[in-house]
Amino acid sequence: MDSIIDSLITDFQDLQIYQYTIVATFALVSYEYFIKLDAEARYLWGRRFSLGAVLLAMCRYFPFANALQIFVYVSNSNLDPVQCLRGYRASSCIVYIEFILSVLVLFTRAYAVWGGAKKVLSILAFVYAGGVAGAAYSLFLFMRGVNLPPFEIPSGCLFDVSNDDIWIALAILIFCEMLALGLLLIKSVQHARATKNLHNSGSSRSILTVMARDGLGYFACTLAITTSNLVVLGRVTPNLRDFLLVTQSAIQSVLCSRLLFHVHSVGEAPMASMGSYSDRFDSSLSRSTNDIELVPRQGSKGNVSNSSDWL
């Protein structure tokens, strides 16, 4: 009898942790949205349709779909067990889409700085397709281990999680982020070597340098929270194995939108440039960045034009 009571107490404590985490995550997303509303108005609203605009809009607005989590875990009092399970599956799909969206943003940036090279595109497309399929399979395995407890609670939904197969998706995420960062750093090193004698340091800001620095910061943040998730999967009670996934997906969307905002702001700076490229860098980078809208258009000498030149 005591063991049953202890189990119930643990379950309700786990639910409370879920509720606090979800509400805090949604508050973070809302706060980020409002403090960056001026940047959104400047770099998204009124601009013509493009891949960059679509990615930015999705990174800005898709995290609000996590409001479904509040309905499932916090506010509802009328859902039957079957509806609770459906809500859990729907919210898990939202988190999955946020993960693959963040990887798409990183791969698009890598593709842009490599000048639309077909080999790079083939590698990224192959890895992305495999990552999407692998993460979906991992989610499927994980969802098979999610069940409803034999009792109902007056508010919120409670679930029993019996496996940790979601670690596969986290491992795929880390690999994809490492690949995108590696491609960005390789191109940045090539750019630095090709241009070190063509302009004085400090005369302009290289967007490749900015993107590499931002990429390192993004990877450090996501590596920290992914590592935390892996630790949580193996160390906490089974019902809390996935409680940080919603937070991670929201943070990655926030970071992706900031990556795009920063590239836009650097492109508008008076002295910003892609650097004084050699001819072999100039033509390829110009083609890809014009198509994707992750970095500004270049003139014949590699200089960045004003905001009206953005796609």
Backbone as numpy.savetxt, mean C-alpha at the origin, in Angstrom:
# Nx Ny Nz CAx CAy CAz Cx Cy Cz
-15.54 -26.17 34.13 -16.36 -24.96 34.13 -15.50 -23.70 34.13
-14.47 -23.74 34.97 -13.58 -22.58 35.04 -12.87 -22.35 33.71
-12.50 -23.45 33.05 -11.81 -23.30 31.77 -12.73 -22.68 30.72
-14.01 -23.01 30.75 -14.96 -22.41 29.81 -15.12 -20.92 30.08
-15.19 -20.56 31.34 -15.31 -19.14 31.69 -14.05 -18.38 31.28
-12.89 -18.98 31.53 -11.63 -18.33 31.13 -11.58 -18.15 29.62
-12.06 -19.16 28.89 -12.07 -19.06 27.43 -12.99 -17.95 26.95
-14.15 -17.82 27.58 -15.07 -16.75 27.21 -14.48 -15.39 27.51
-13.84 -15.26 28.65 -13.20 -13.98 29.01 -12.13 -13.61 27.99
-11.32 -14.60 27.60 -10.28 -14.36 26.59 -10.89 -13.93 25.26
-11.96 -14.59 24.85 -12.62 -14.24 23.59 -13.14 -12.81 23.61
-13.75 -12.41 24.71 -14.27 -11.04 24.79 -13.14 -10.01 24.87
-12.04 -10.36 25.50 -10.89 -9.46 25.51 -10.31 -9.31 24.11
-10.26 -10.42 23.37 -9.78 -10.35 21.98 -10.68 -9.47 21.13
-11.99 -9.61 21.32 -12.93 -8.78 20.57 -12.73 -7.32 20.89
-12.48 -7.01 22.15 -12.28 -5.61 22.53 -11.02 -5.04 21.89
-9.97 -5.85 21.82 -8.74 -5.41 21.15 -9.03 -5.14 19.67
-9.79 -6.04 19.03 -10.19 -5.83 17.64 -10.93 -4.50 17.49
-11.87 -4.25 18.36 -12.69 -3.04 18.26 -11.84 -1.79 18.40
-10.96 -1.75 19.38 -10.09 -0.59 19.57 -9.18 -0.37 18.37
-8.63 -1.48 17.85 -7.71 -1.38 16.72 -8.42 -0.86 15.47
-9.61 -1.36 15.20 -10.34 -0.94 14.01 -10.76 0.52 14.09
-11.26 0.94 15.25 -11.66 2.33 15.41 -10.45 3.25 15.30
-9.32 2.87 15.89 -8.11 3.68 15.81 -7.61 3.77 14.37
-7.68 2.66 13.64 -7.25 2.66 12.24 -8.13 3.57 11.39
-9.42 3.50 11.58 -10.33 4.35 10.81 -10.11 5.82 11.17
-9.83 6.11 12.43 -9.54 7.48 12.83 -8.25 7.98 12.15
-7.25 7.10 12.06 -6.00 7.46 11.39 -6.24 7.77 9.91
-7.02 6.93 9.25 -7.33 7.14 7.83 -8.07 8.46 7.63
-9.03 8.74 8.48 -9.79 9.99 8.38 -8.90 11.21 8.62
-8.04 11.11 9.62 -7.12 12.21 9.91 -6.19 12.48 8.74
-5.63 11.41 8.18 -4.75 11.55 7.03 -5.48 12.17 5.85
-6.72 11.78 5.65 -7.47 12.31 4.51 -7.62 13.83 4.62
-7.98 14.31 5.78 -8.24 15.74 5.93 -6.97 16.57 5.92
-5.87 16.07 6.48 -4.65 16.87 6.47 -4.02 16.91 5.08
-4.37 15.98 4.21 -3.85 15.96 2.85 -4.90 16.37 1.82
-5.99 16.95 2.27 -7.06 17.32 1.35 -6.60 18.41 0.38
-5.76 19.33 0.85 -5.27 20.37 -0.05 -4.38 19.79 -1.15
-3.56 18.79 -0.79 -2.72 18.13 -1.80 -3.58 17.36 -2.79
-4.65 16.75 -2.31 -5.56 16.03 -3.21 -6.21 16.99 -4.20
-6.65 18.13 -3.68 -7.28 19.13 -4.56 -6.29 19.63 -5.62
-5.02 19.72 -5.23 -4.01 20.26 -6.13 -3.57 19.26 -7.19
-3.41 18.01 -6.78 -2.79 17.03 -7.67 -3.75 15.99 -8.25
-5.01 15.98 -7.79 -5.94 14.97 -8.28 -7.18 15.58 -8.91
-7.86 16.47 -8.22 -9.09 17.04 -8.72 -8.82 17.90 -9.96
-9.63 17.78 -10.93 -9.53 18.62 -12.12 -8.51 18.15 -13.13
-7.73 17.12 -12.81 -6.76 16.61 -13.78 -7.41 15.54 -14.66
-6.91 15.40 -15.86 -7.53 14.45 -16.76 -7.21 13.02 -16.35
-8.02 12.13 -16.84 -7.95 10.72 -16.46 -6.60 10.12 -16.87
-5.97 9.39 -15.95 -4.71 8.71 -16.23 -4.51 7.62 -15.20
-3.55 6.74 -15.45 -3.26 5.67 -14.51 -2.82 6.21 -13.17
-1.97 7.25 -13.19 -1.52 7.84 -11.94 -2.66 8.40 -11.13
-3.61 9.05 -11.79 -4.76 9.61 -11.08 -5.63 8.51 -10.48
-5.80 7.41 -11.22 -6.60 6.30 -10.71 -5.95 5.68 -9.48
-4.64 5.46 -9.54 -3.93 4.88 -8.41 -4.01 5.80 -7.19
-3.83 7.10 -7.42 -3.89 8.04 -6.30 -5.28 8.07 -5.68
-6.30 8.10 -6.52 -7.67 8.12 -6.01 -7.99 6.86 -5.22
-7.55 5.71 -5.70 -7.81 4.47 -4.98 -7.08 4.42 -3.65
-5.83 4.90 -3.63 -5.09 4.93 -2.37 -5.74 5.88 -1.37
-6.37 6.93 -1.87 -7.00 7.90 -0.97 -8.34 7.43 -0.43
-9.13 6.78 -1.28 -10.52 6.52 -0.90 -10.81 5.07 -0.50
-10.00 4.13 -1.01 -10.33 2.74 -0.71 -10.21 2.39 0.77
-9.28 2.98 1.53 -9.22 2.66 2.96 -10.51 2.95 3.71
-11.35 3.86 3.20 -12.61 4.14 3.89 -13.57 2.95 3.82
-13.29 2.01 2.91 -14.11 0.80 2.86 -13.96 -0.03 4.13
-12.91 0.26 4.91 -12.73 -0.44 6.17 -13.79 -0.08 7.20
-14.64 0.87 6.85 -15.78 1.16 7.73 -16.65 -0.07 7.92
-16.59 -0.98 6.95 -17.32 -2.24 7.09 -16.86 -3.00 8.33
-15.57 -2.90 8.65 -15.06 -3.56 9.83 -15.72 -3.02 11.10
-15.95 -1.70 11.13 -16.61 -1.12 12.30 -18.02 -1.68 12.44
-18.70 -1.83 11.30 -20.05 -2.38 11.34 -20.04 -3.82 11.83
-19.06 -4.61 11.38 -19.02 -6.03 11.73 -18.61 -6.22 13.19
-17.59 -5.48 13.63 -17.02 -5.75 14.95 -17.53 -4.85 16.07
-18.04 -3.67 15.72 -18.29 -2.67 16.76 -19.76 -2.32 16.91
-20.38 -1.86 15.83 -21.65 -1.15 15.97 -22.89 -2.03 15.83
-22.78 -3.18 15.16 -24.00 -3.92 14.86 -24.48 -4.67 16.10
-25.77 -4.87 16.14 -26.38 -5.67 17.22 -27.47 -6.61 16.67
-27.59 -6.64 15.34 -28.68 -7.41 14.73 -28.20 -8.48 13.75
-26.89 -8.61 13.56 -26.41 -9.59 12.60 -26.48 -10.99 13.19
-26.98 -11.92 12.38 -26.94 -13.31 12.81 -25.55 -13.87 12.48
-25.20 -15.05 12.95 -23.86 -15.60 12.72 -23.47 -15.70 11.25
-24.40 -16.07 10.40 -24.09 -16.18 8.97 -23.74 -14.82 8.39
-24.47 -13.78 8.76 -24.17 -12.44 8.29 -22.83 -11.95 8.82
-22.52 -12.32 10.05 -21.21 -11.97 10.61 -20.09 -12.57 9.76
-20.24 -13.82 9.39 -19.21 -14.49 8.60 -19.09 -13.86 7.21
-20.21 -13.50 6.63 -20.16 -12.82 5.33 -19.46 -11.47 5.44
-19.77 -10.74 6.51 -19.10 -9.47 6.72 -17.60 -9.63 6.90
-17.18 -10.68 7.60 -15.76 -10.94 7.79 -15.08 -11.24 6.45
-15.73 -12.04 5.63 -15.16 -12.36 4.32 -15.05 -11.12 3.44
-16.09 -10.28 3.47 -16.07 -9.06 2.67 -14.95 -8.12 3.12
-14.80 -7.97 4.43 -13.75 -7.09 4.94 -12.36 -7.66 4.64
-12.24 -8.98 4.64 -10.96 -9.60 4.28 -10.61 -9.34 2.83
-11.61 -9.35 1.96 -11.38 -9.02 0.55 -10.93 -7.58 0.38
-11.48 -6.69 1.18 -11.07 -5.28 1.13 -9.60 -5.14 1.50
-9.19 -5.82 2.57 -7.79 -5.79 2.98 -6.90 -6.36 1.88
-7.34 -7.45 1.25 -6.58 -8.06 0.16 -6.39 -7.08 -1.00
-7.45 -6.37 -1.37 -7.36 -5.41 -2.48 -6.40 -4.28 -2.12
-6.42 -3.84 -0.87 -5.50 -2.78 -0.45 -4.05 -3.24 -0.56
-3.79 -4.50 -0.23 -2.43 -5.03 -0.35 -1.97 -5.04 -1.80
-2.79 -5.59 -2.70 -2.36 -5.69 -4.09 -2.32 -4.31 -4.75
-3.13 -3.36 -4.25 -3.06 -1.99 -4.76 -1.73 -1.35 -4.41
-1.27 -1.53 -3.19 0.01 -0.94 -2.79 1.15 -1.52 -3.61
1.11 -2.82 -3.89 2.14 -3.42 -4.73 2.07 -2.87 -6.15
0.86 -2.66 -6.67 0.71 -2.10 -8.01 1.32 -0.70 -8.09
1.14 0.11 -7.07 1.74 1.45 -7.05 3.26 1.34 -7.09
3.83 0.47 -6.28 5.29 0.32 -6.25 5.83 -0.20 -7.57
5.15 -1.16 -8.18 5.60 -1.70 -9.46 5.47 -0.66 -10.57
4.42 0.14 -10.51 4.26 1.18 -11.53 5.37 2.21 -11.43
5.74 2.59 -10.22 6.87 3.52 -10.04 8.15 2.91 -10.60
8.39 1.64 -10.31 9.60 0.99 -10.82 9.60 0.94 -12.34
8.46 0.62 -12.92 8.33 0.58 -14.38 8.58 1.96 -14.99
8.10 3.01 -14.32 8.27 4.36 -14.84 9.73 4.76 -14.89
10.47 4.52 -13.82 11.86 4.97 -13.78 12.76 4.13 -14.69
12.29 2.96 -15.09 13.07 2.17 -16.04 12.69 2.47 -17.48
11.97 3.56 -17.68 11.71 4.03 -19.04 10.80 3.14 -19.84
9.92 2.39 -19.18 9.01 1.52 -19.90 9.69 0.35 -20.58
10.83 -0.10 -20.03 11.56 -1.22 -20.63 10.70 -2.47 -20.63
10.67 -3.16 -21.76 9.81 -4.33 -21.90 10.24 -5.47 -20.97
11.56 -5.62 -20.79 12.03 -6.69 -19.91 11.57 -6.44 -18.47
11.67 -5.19 -18.04 11.22 -4.84 -16.69 9.72 -5.04 -16.56
8.99 -4.63 -17.59 7.54 -4.81 -17.59 7.17 -6.29 -17.50
7.90 -7.13 -18.26 7.61 -8.57 -18.24 7.86 -9.16 -16.85
8.97 -8.76 -16.25 9.30 -9.28 -14.91 8.25 -8.83 -13.90
7.92 -7.55 -13.92 6.96 -7.02 -12.96 5.57 -7.64 -13.16
5.17 -7.78 -14.43 3.85 -8.36 -14.70 3.79 -9.81 -14.23
4.86 -10.57 -14.48 4.89 -11.96 -14.06 4.84 -12.09 -12.54
5.67 -11.28 -11.86 5.70 -11.35 -10.40 4.38 -10.87 -9.81
3.81 -9.82 -10.41 2.56 -9.29 -9.88 1.42 -10.31 -10.03
1.35 -10.94 -11.19 0.31 -11.95 -11.40 0.48 -13.11 -10.42
1.73 -13.55 -10.24 1.98 -14.62 -9.28 1.67 -14.20 -7.86
2.00 -12.94 -7.53 1.72 -12.43 -6.19 0.24 -12.33 -5.91
-0.52 -11.85 -6.89 -1.97 -11.74 -6.73 -2.58 -13.12 -6.52
-2.16 -14.08 -7.34 -2.70 -15.44 -7.21 -2.27 -16.09 -5.90
-1.00 -15.93 -5.55 -0.51 -16.53 -4.31 -1.17 -15.94 -3.07
-1.33 -14.61 -3.06 -1.99 -13.97 -1.92 -3.45 -14.38 -1.83
-4.11 -14.52 -2.99 -5.51 -14.95 -2.98 -5.64 -16.37 -2.44
-4.71 -17.24 -2.83 -4.75 -18.61 -2.32 -4.48 -18.64 -0.82
-3.54 -17.81 -0.38 -3.26 -17.72 1.06 -4.49 -17.25 1.83
-5.18 -16.25 1.28 -6.40 -15.77 1.92 -7.48 -16.85 1.95
-7.58 -17.60 0.87 -8.55 -18.69 0.81 -8.27 -19.73 1.90
-7.00 -20.11 2.04 -6.63 -21.08 3.08 -6.93 -20.54 4.48
-6.63 -19.26 4.65 -6.87 -18.64 5.96 -8.36 -18.59 6.28
-9.16 -18.23 5.28 -10.60 -18.10 5.51 -11.24 -19.46 5.82
-10.66 -20.53 5.33 -11.20 -21.85 5.65 -11.07 -22.18 7.14
-10.14 -21.51 7.81 -9.95 -21.76 9.23 -10.67 -20.79 10.13
-11.52 -19.94 9.57 -12.28 -18.97 10.37 -13.69 -19.53 10.59
-14.05 -19.67 11.84 -15.36 -20.23 12.18 -16.05 -19.37 13.22
-17.32 -19.62 13.41 -18.10 -18.90 14.40 -18.11 -19.68 15.72
-18.03 -19.00 16.85 -18.12 -19.69 18.14 -19.53 -20.24 18.36
-19.70 -21.16 19.29 -21.02 -21.78 19.51 -21.99 -20.91 20.27
-21.69 -19.65 20.47 -22.59 -18.76 21.20 -22.63 -17.41 20.49
-23.61 -16.61 20.77 -23.76 -15.28 20.19 -23.50 -14.23 21.26
-23.08 -13.04 20.79 -22.83 -11.94 21.71 -23.76 -10.80 21.35
-24.05 -9.91 22.30 -25.06 -8.87 22.04 -24.62 -7.81 21.05
-23.33 -7.54 20.94 -22.85 -6.48 20.04 -21.53 -6.89 19.42
-21.43 -6.74 18.09 -20.21 -7.13 17.41 -20.20 -8.60 17.07
-19.24 -9.00 16.25 -19.11 -10.40 15.83 -17.82 -10.97 16.38
-17.87 -12.22 16.74 -16.72 -12.91 17.30 -16.41 -14.11 16.43
-15.11 -14.34 16.16 -14.71 -15.42 15.28 -13.61 -16.25 15.93
-13.57 -17.51 15.57 -12.49 -18.40 15.97 -11.58 -18.61 14.76
-10.30 -18.28 14.91 -9.31 -18.42 13.83 -8.41 -19.59 14.15
-8.39 -20.59 13.29 -7.70 -21.84 13.61 -6.42 -22.07 12.83
-6.02 -21.14 11.95 -4.75 -21.32 11.23 -4.06 -19.98 11.02
-2.81 -20.05 10.56 -2.02 -18.84 10.32 -1.50 -18.79 8.88
-2.26 -19.35 7.94 -1.81 -19.43 6.55 -1.66 -18.07 5.88
-2.12 -17.01 6.51 -1.99 -15.68 5.92 -0.53 -15.23 5.87
0.35 -15.94 6.58 1.77 -15.58 6.53 2.31 -15.70 5.10
1.72 -16.56 4.29 2.17 -16.69 2.90 1.98 -15.39 2.15
0.83 -14.75 2.35 0.56 -13.46 1.70 1.53 -12.40 2.18
1.86 -12.40 3.46 2.80 -11.42 4.01 4.20 -11.63 3.42
4.60 -12.88 3.26 5.90 -13.16 2.65 5.94 -12.71 1.20
4.85 -12.93 0.46 4.76 -12.46 -0.93 4.84 -10.95 -0.98
4.18 -10.28 -0.04 4.20 -8.82 0.01 5.63 -8.30 0.20
6.36 -8.89 1.14 7.73 -8.46 1.38 8.60 -8.67 0.13
8.43 -9.80 -0.54 9.22 -10.07 -1.74 8.93 -9.04 -2.82
7.66 -8.72 -3.05 7.29 -7.75 -4.08 7.85 -6.37 -3.75
7.78 -5.98 -2.49 8.32 -4.68 -2.08 9.83 -4.64 -2.26
10.51 -5.73 -1.96 11.96 -5.79 -2.14 12.32 -5.69 -3.62
11.55 -6.34 -4.48 11.81 -6.27 -5.92 11.64 -4.85 -6.43
10.55 -4.19 -6.06 10.30 -2.81 -6.52 11.39 -1.88 -6.02
11.78 -2.03 -4.76 12.83 -1.18 -4.20 14.16 -1.45 -4.89
14.47 -2.72 -5.13 15.72 -3.06 -5.78 15.83 -2.45 -7.17
14.77 -2.54 -7.96 14.78 -1.94 -9.30 14.96 -0.43 -9.23
14.32 0.20 -8.26 14.43 1.65 -8.10 15.84 2.05 -7.71
16.45 1.32 -6.80 17.80 1.64 -6.36 18.82 1.41 -7.46
18.66 0.35 -8.23 19.58 0.09 -9.34 19.54 1.23 -10.35
18.34 1.68 -10.70 18.23 2.79 -11.65 18.79 4.07 -11.05
18.61 4.28 -9.76 19.14 5.47 -9.11 20.66 5.49 -9.15
21.29 4.31 -8.93 22.74 4.23 -8.99 23.23 4.48 -10.41
22.55 3.91 -11.40 22.92 4.16 -12.79 22.81 5.63 -13.14
21.74 6.24 -12.69 21.53 7.67 -12.93 22.63 8.50 -12.29
22.98 8.17 -11.05 24.00 8.94 -10.35 25.36 8.84 -11.05
25.70 7.63 -11.51 26.97 7.45 -12.21 27.00 8.17 -13.54
25.87 8.18 -14.25 25.82 8.80 -15.58 25.82 10.31 -15.51
25.41 10.87 -14.41 25.22 12.33 -14.35 26.16 13.02 -13.37
27.06 12.29 -12.73 27.86 12.91 -11.68 28.78 14.01 -12.21
29.15 13.93 -13.47 30.02 14.95 -14.04 29.28 15.95 -14.93
27.95 15.82 -15.00 27.20 16.67 -15.91 26.57 17.87 -15.25
26.46 17.83 -13.91 25.91 18.98 -13.22 26.48 19.05 -11.82
26.49 20.22 -11.27 26.99 20.41 -9.92 25.98 19.89 -8.93
26.42 19.19 -7.91 25.50 18.71 -6.89 24.87 19.89 -6.19
23.58 19.78 -5.92 22.86 20.86 -5.26 22.22 21.82 -6.21
22.53 21.74 -7.50 21.92 22.67 -8.45 20.48 22.29 -8.76
20.12 21.06 -8.52 18.76 20.63 -8.75 18.50 19.38 -7.92
17.25 19.04 -7.78 16.89 17.84 -7.06 16.48 16.77 -8.06
17.12 15.63 -7.99 16.78 14.54 -8.88 15.55 13.82 -8.35
14.55 13.67 -9.21 13.35 12.96 -8.80 13.66 11.49 -8.55
14.61 10.91 -9.28 15.01 9.55 -9.00 15.57 9.42 -7.58
16.35 10.41 -7.16 16.89 10.38 -5.80 15.77 10.47 -4.78
14.81 11.34 -5.03 13.68 11.48 -4.13 12.87 10.20 -4.07
12.62 9.58 -5.24 11.84 8.35 -5.28 12.58 7.21 -4.57
13.90 7.17 -4.71 14.68 6.14 -4.02 14.62 6.33 -2.51
14.76 7.58 -2.08 14.70 7.86 -0.64 13.32 7.54 -0.09
12.28 7.96 -0.81 10.91 7.64 -0.37 10.68 6.13 -0.35
11.23 5.44 -1.36 11.06 3.99 -1.41 11.71 3.30 -0.22
12.88 3.79 0.19 13.54 3.22 1.36 12.70 3.45 2.63
12.17 4.66 2.76 11.33 4.94 3.92 10.08 4.10 3.94
9.45 3.94 2.77 8.25 3.11 2.67 8.55 1.67 3.05
9.67 1.15 2.50 10.01 -0.24 2.77 10.32 -0.45 4.25
10.99 0.51 4.89 11.30 0.38 6.31 10.02 0.32 7.14
9.05 1.18 6.80 7.79 1.19 7.54 7.01 -0.10 7.35
6.88 -0.53 6.10 6.10 -1.74 5.83 6.80 -2.99 6.34
8.14 -3.00 6.28 8.87 -4.14 6.82 8.65 -4.26 8.33
8.62 -3.11 9.01 8.41 -3.12 10.46 7.03 -3.68 10.81
5.99 -3.20 10.11 4.65 -3.65 10.46 4.39 -5.07 9.97
5.00 -5.46 8.84 4.85 -6.84 8.38 5.53 -7.81 9.33
6.71 -7.42 9.81 7.39 -8.24 10.81 6.55 -8.36 12.08
5.93 -7.25 12.47 5.05 -7.29 13.64 3.89 -8.25 13.41
3.33 -8.22 12.20 2.24 -9.14 11.89 2.68 -10.59 11.94
3.88 -10.88 11.46 4.39 -12.24 11.49 4.61 -12.70 12.93
5.09 -11.79 13.78 5.26 -12.12 15.19 3.90 -12.37 15.84
2.93 -11.51 15.50 1.58 -11.68 16.05 0.99 -13.03 15.65
1.22 -13.43 14.40 0.67 -14.70 13.93 1.15 -15.89 14.77
2.40 -15.79 15.23 2.95 -16.93 15.94 2.90 -16.85 17.45
2.63 -15.65 17.99 2.77 -15.48 19.43 1.47 -15.22 20.19
0.49 -14.61 19.57 -0.72 -14.23 20.31 -1.74 -15.35 20.28
-2.85 -15.11 20.94 -3.94 -16.09 20.93 -4.49 -16.22 19.50
-5.00 -17.38 19.12 -5.45 -17.61 17.74 -6.44 -16.57 17.23
-7.32 -16.07 18.08 -8.34 -15.14 17.61 -7.78 -13.77 17.23
-6.53 -13.49 17.63 -5.93 -12.19 17.32 -4.90 -12.27 16.20
-4.86 -13.38 15.49 -3.82 -13.56 14.49 -3.87 -12.52 13.37
-5.04 -12.03 13.05 -5.18 -11.11 11.91 -5.59 -9.70 12.33
-5.47 -9.34 13.60 -6.05 -8.06 14.01 -5.24 -6.86 13.50
-3.96 -7.07 13.13 -3.16 -5.95 12.61 -3.20 -5.83 11.09
-3.84 -6.78 10.42 -3.86 -6.73 8.95 -4.62 -5.52 8.43
-5.72 -5.17 9.09 -6.48 -3.99 8.66 -5.63 -2.74 8.83
-4.92 -2.65 9.94 -4.06 -1.49 10.18 -2.94 -1.42 9.15
-2.33 -2.56 8.85 -1.25 -2.56 7.86 -1.74 -2.13 6.49
-2.87 -2.66 6.07 -3.38 -2.30 4.74 -3.71 -0.81 4.66
-4.27 -0.25 5.74 -4.59 1.18 5.75 -3.33 2.03 5.72
-2.33 1.65 6.51 -1.07 2.40 6.55 -0.39 2.36 5.19
-0.41 1.20 4.53 0.23 1.11 3.22 -0.48 1.99 2.20
-1.80 2.08 2.26 -2.52 2.97 1.36 -2.15 4.42 1.62
-2.04 4.78 2.90 -1.64 6.14 3.27 -0.24 6.45 2.74
0.68 5.51 2.93 2.05 5.72 2.48 2.13 5.81 0.96
1.35 4.99 0.26 1.35 5.04 -1.21 0.85 6.38 -1.72
-0.21 6.90 -1.12 -0.71 8.21 -1.54 0.32 9.30 -1.27
1.05 9.16 -0.17 2.08 10.15 0.14 3.26 10.05 -0.83
3.59 8.83 -1.25 4.63 8.68 -2.27 4.27 9.44 -3.54
3.02 9.29 -3.98 2.58 9.96 -5.20 2.50 11.47 -5.01
2.00 11.90 -3.87 1.94 13.34 -3.59 3.33 13.96 -3.60
4.29 13.25 -3.01 5.64 13.82 -2.91 6.28 13.97 -4.28
6.10 12.98 -5.15 6.64 13.09 -6.49 6.04 14.28 -7.22
4.72 14.48 -7.06 4.06 15.64 -7.67 4.66 16.94 -7.14
4.84 17.04 -5.83 5.33 18.29 -5.24 6.77 18.57 -5.65
7.60 17.52 -5.73 8.98 17.71 -6.18 9.00 18.14 -7.64
8.10 17.59 -8.44 8.05 17.96 -9.84 7.67 19.41 -10.06
6.93 19.99 -9.12 6.53 21.40 -9.26 7.55 22.36 -8.69
8.55 21.84 -7.96 9.56 22.73 -7.38 10.34 23.42 -8.50
10.69 24.71 -8.33 11.35 25.47 -9.40 12.65 24.84 -9.88
13.41 24.23 -8.94 14.70 23.68 -9.34 14.67 22.18 -9.51
13.47 21.59 -9.45 13.40 20.13 -9.55 13.69 19.67 -10.96
14.29 18.53 -11.07 14.57 17.96 -12.39 14.84 16.49 -12.24
14.85 15.82 -13.35 15.26 14.42 -13.35 16.78 14.35 -13.38
17.42 15.50 -13.39 18.86 15.54 -13.50 19.26 15.73 -14.94
20.53 15.96 -15.19 21.04 16.12 -16.54 21.38 14.76 -17.11
20.44 14.17 -17.74 20.59 12.79 -18.20 21.46 12.71 -19.45
22.12 11.60 -19.56 22.73 11.27 -20.83 21.61 10.91 -21.80
21.93 10.86 -23.08 20.88 10.65 -24.08 20.15 9.33 -23.89
20.86 8.31 -23.48 20.21 6.99 -23.38 19.20 6.95 -22.25
19.39 7.76 -21.18 18.42 7.84 -20.10 17.27 8.76 -20.47
17.58 9.83 -21.14 16.58 10.88 -21.36 15.38 10.40 -22.15
15.62 9.73 -23.27 14.51 9.35 -24.13 13.60 8.31 -23.47
14.20 7.29 -22.85 13.38 6.23 -22.26 12.58 6.72 -21.07
13.19 7.52 -20.21 12.47 8.04 -19.05 11.36 8.98 -19.46
11.60 9.77 -20.47 10.58 10.70 -20.92 9.34 9.98 -21.41
9.53 8.90 -22.19 8.39 8.17 -22.70 7.55 7.58 -21.58
8.19 6.90 -20.63 7.43 6.18 -19.61 6.76 7.12 -18.64
7.44 8.17 -18.24 6.86 9.06 -17.24 5.71 9.87 -17.82
5.78 10.18 -19.08 4.65 10.87 -19.69 3.40 10.00 -19.72
3.59 8.70 -19.92 2.45 7.79 -20.01 1.82 7.51 -18.66
2.60 7.48 -17.59 2.10 6.98 -16.32 1.76 8.09 -15.34
2.33 9.26 -15.50 2.04 10.40 -14.64 2.52 10.20 -13.21
3.60 9.51 -13.03 4.19 9.42 -11.70 5.31 10.43 -11.53
5.88 10.88 -12.64 6.84 11.97 -12.59 6.52 12.91 -13.73
6.98 14.19 -13.67 6.59 15.17 -14.67 7.28 14.99 -16.00
6.70 15.63 -16.99 7.29 15.61 -18.32 8.60 16.37 -18.32
9.47 15.99 -19.25 10.76 16.62 -19.36 10.85 17.40 -20.67
11.64 18.44 -20.61 11.98 19.14 -21.82 13.13 18.46 -22.51
13.65 19.08 -23.51 14.71 18.46 -24.28 15.98 18.28 -23.48
16.16 19.06 -22.38 17.37 18.95 -21.58 17.11 18.25 -20.27
15.97 17.64 -20.11 15.71 16.88 -18.90 15.13 17.69 -17.79
14.80 18.97 -18.02 14.27 19.79 -16.96 12.78 19.57 -16.81
12.30 19.69 -15.61 10.89 19.50 -15.34 10.14 20.77 -15.66
9.03 20.61 -16.34 8.19 21.77 -16.62 7.26 22.01 -15.47
6.41 23.04 -15.60 5.51 23.37 -14.50 4.35 22.40 -14.45
3.41 22.69 -13.53 2.34 21.72 -13.28 1.44 21.52 -14.48
1.38 22.46 -15.37 0.51 22.31 -16.53 1.02 21.23 -17.48
2.28 20.81 -17.31 2.84 19.77 -18.17 2.55 18.37 -17.67
1.96 18.28 -16.50 1.63 16.96 -15.99 0.43 16.41 -16.75
0.37 15.09 -16.88 -0.77 14.47 -17.56 -1.99 14.52 -16.69
